[in-house]
Amino acid sequence: MFSGLPYVITVLLCGLSLGAILAPLARSQSNSELAQAFYYVTALLLSASYSINVWMILGHPPNAFTIIAKVFGAILSACFAAIFGIAIRRVDSRGLLGQPLVLDTIRMTVALTFAIAGIGKAFNMAFMTQFFTQSGYPITFLKFIMFAEVLGAIGLLLPWAFLLALLGFTVDMFGAIVTHVRNGDPLDDSAGAIAMLIRLIAIAALVVMTPQGFFAKFNLRRRVLIASSAGLGCLMVAIVGSLLLHSGK
């Protein structure tokens, strides 16, 4: 319950469907108003969800808090998918998804998730050390990942470091999946990484759709090619890096 890849996909599909169902009710709202609503609802859910997660990291709460944290996480995921469901049913879907606040909201969610993940590893060193050691990685790599996730979370919110952080997190999540596959772990163990990859892909898609800075000088077809090549490059870096780290232990 509350875990595994089927659960992650179900939550996202439910959110997408709910957004599509509610879209007619939001026709009277402007794109900027919907983007603001998405931001405020997400910020409220984030505050509640990560307050509970921090509490769990620092202490030993009863099982009920674990369930509550997962429920809030599911609602956050559904909310993320719902904005795309609403956009699908709108005449000006690009107008809604192109709102800067939509991209900023998803970036905020992803940044906080990675920050909590990096900090959480520090409070669960025994388990993380065992996992990294069994996976053939040195402990210094674990410490690097912890530092990179917290630093990358900050970078994801900074305009000048945003794309670099996006690429770094994509490598990180591909690396997590590659590690589980090489370890022979069940696919459900990669559910969290896959869920984060979906969000990272969504961020990349929004950047391609409404380009700024470097991407603005390219047409849509070339932007898609650049983004796809970057994603494939991240996968290759994750595979090669995993092999090198494992062989060099």
Number of C-alpha atoms within 10 A of each C-alpha: 6 13 13 15 18 13 15 19 15 13 21 23 17 17 25 23 18 18 24 21 14 14 20 12 10 15 14 10 11 12 22 17 14 22 22 16 15 19 20 13 13 21 16 11 18 20 12 15 20 17 13 19 20 13 12 16 17 11 10 9 12 9 8 9 15 13 13 15 17 18 14 18 19 21 18 23 23 22 23 23 23 25 23 20 23 26 21 18 17 18 10 12 15 15 14 23 24 20 18 14 18 24 20 16 20 18 21 19 21 22 24 19 17 21 20 19 16 23 16 18 18 15 13 11 13 10 11 16 18 13 13 16 15 11 16 18 22 16 15 11 12 20 15 11 17 21 16 20 24 19 16 25 26 18 19 24 18 12 9 10 13 17 17 14 22 22 18 17 24 27 23 21 22 22 22 20 23 19 22 16 14 13 12 9 12 11 14 16 16 20 19 16 18 20 16 18 19 13 19 20 16 18 20 19 18 18 20 23 16 17 17 10 6 7 17 13 11 13 11 15 9 13 19 17 12 15 17 15 12 14 18 14 15 20 20 15 17 23 19 13 14 20 16 12 14 15 10 10 10
